[in-house]
Amino acid sequence: MFYNQGVENYFIISIILLGAILGFLVFNFPFGKIFLGDMGAHLIGFIVGYLSIVLANHTSVSLWYPLAIFTLPVMETVYTMIRKKRREKRGDKPFGPDKEHLHHFVLNYVTLKFPNIKNSILSNSLASVFILIPYFIVNLIGFIFRENDFVLIGLFLVSVFGYLYVYNILKKI
């Protein structure tokens, strides 16, 4: 989209980031040969967030487009902050790790549903695929309607309620 809108500098940054992520994916999926770590994930998140803001401000793309396609990470972040705040109010350490992320619940579901998979790395990779399939569909719909505020707001709301529904169902398993 940057290229089509004549914003070549950001197009080049996007291609470099895409190449780096795909290079990482080749070596990391499904057996986890290298570890990105928190700082790597935060850096990628920052760059993608920045590019999303630039995209919405310098092209014909709706301001709702980035929020609609990034509902999953936004909801994960919001839920994590809420959990940590509750933990702090109970007197527990708020900055410790927890196993209450959507990915952990999907992993538990995969482990129960496919008991023949004994390799935890394969189970983890399968859980990632289960999360990425609906995420890909949401992104595809968002891309198709990237200039339509009405559809993007609806997609955002469906994604929020879908996340909440799946999270709460899987949390009980």
Secondary structure by P-SEA (a helix, b strand, c coil): ccccccaaaaaaaaaaaaaaaaaaaaaccccccccccaaaaaaaaaaaaaaaaaaaaccccccaaaaaaaaaaaaaaaaaaaaaaaaaaacccccccccccaaaaaaaaaaaaccccccaaaaaaaaaaaaaaaaaaaaaaaaaacccaaaaaaaaaaaaaaaaaaaaaaaac
